[in-house]
């Protein structure tokens, strides 16, 4: 799952070193356009329903946080 | 009561003194009392609207909070009995119920704002439409007064309601405390648009006197006074002179007026924010940052991320994200992918949402077609720059342009400045047509000779005023560069010895008093955003 997520992220923003970044949202590395594209990709790739309520910075600041969110969404069905 | 007035300085001094000597538990009551006194000093009659919006928001918030609590308790009690599907269905039923409450609150609060702010504009346009179609009937023009800060506290109330719908936090159960959140005096006039989870607890908690916070707050207030009185009000003279009668002027004088208006609004609005944040800081409260040196932005998109940050954040969270991630927009994306291909199809729903956001931001500034044009101007530049990005990159590569150096960043900064300044023709021009005409005359006949023939000295300002403007812009730039490099200017000042610090404070007060631009009776002009 991690590899899949990194592929999506690198596709979206090849200029960012996602493994190193810890504040992707708080530092403005990912903007709102990126987030919308990312959410659509994640929803279709992982068959989850991330919606506007989940768009909190803490859910997208790191790769780990995104993975946690995806797992949570998958568990909730 | 204006921020830039002796009355306000006395009011803040007295309120702070009373706040710090009041027992811990009652401190928030002083803030509430102070906030209502401040509001009533501006308008007693229109206070009703603030109380009405507060009451509607509070009641709807309570209902939403109760629904959230009930669901939470039920899910906890029946955790083991419910299947995943049952849980999902329960959440969906609750969401439907909550949506009605949100719709009611938004309809009432936003409806009131739309009625007061846009009734005459909509009515006037419909009347013209009826007349052109030969339909009888006339919508009357009403003498409506806009309550102070309604555009700001309405957005604040909607954010609170939507956040409760999203289950972000618990509802406030104390009407008077909630009234303080809705009316806190430093930010009611022109923002920043606060979020409940950031501001409310700070207002309700007692704060002790902190010498460092007080001095830093006073520094910020002085800085705001300087921006407003040295730059904004002085530039306003020349800007008003040109925009009120643009026909005799040409070329760079017109551009100077548009760029000058941009700077005027920046100094005016961010200066007002500095005063608001400074006052709050004295009381131990941190208000959200609303400006982050927008003129250092490298693109229009970045400019809007640095300008009026709390409005941008509000639009992002309550308009842009919900629209772009909605099912309707997702379906639109699928449909357009089939027609325009993957790249455009994927981006179109986001672009459309962005465009709607900029239209709303434009219209939020006022009820006139020129603000619609202003929104279209900004939206078009942002969307087209993203669409054309792959071509730019190819072009830069082909021409071997180094984009990793200062000169390129400086070029980008200047390009953003020019594009933003051109947009100001719409927001300040008397009408949309006047703005377009001024834009055309700037481009077609730039006339650089106006720099040498004394044209700039015929705009209501003399050369001393231009010196003050020039020097203060240099000071702003220096402080901006320091802040961009991560230097905290006020902390640096705090590190200096006592004599230097006091010399600086006295010097700043003297500069405001001597070089500030005052109108009749030594009063400052109103803040631009106060009328929103």
Contacts between the chains, C-beta under 8 A, distances in Angstrom:
chain1	res1	chain2	res2	distance
A	28	B	305	7.1
A	31	B	301	7.7
A	31	B	305	7.5
A	32	B	316	5.1
A	32	B	320	5.9
A	32	B	321	7.1
A	33	B	350	5.8
A	33	B	354	7.7
A	33	B	386	7.0
A	35	B	321	7.6
A	36	B	320	7.9
A	36	B	321	7.1
A	36	B	324	4.4
A	36	B	325	6.5
A	36	B	349	8.0
A	36	B	350	5.1
A	36	B	353	7.7
A	37	B	346	7.1
A	37	B	350	7.1
A	39	B	325	6.1
A	40	B	325	7.7
A	40	B	330	7.2
A	40	B	333	7.6
A	40	B	346	7.8
A	51	B	325	6.2
A	52	B	166	7.6
A	52	B	321	4.8
A	52	B	322	5.0
A	52	B	325	5.3
A	53	B	166	4.4
A	53	B	167	7.3
A	53	B	168	8.0
A	55	B	317	7.5
A	55	B	321	5.4
A	55	B	325	7.9
A	76	B	84	7.5
A	76	B	88	7.9
A	77	B	84	4.8
A	77	B	85	7.8
A	77	B	88	6.6
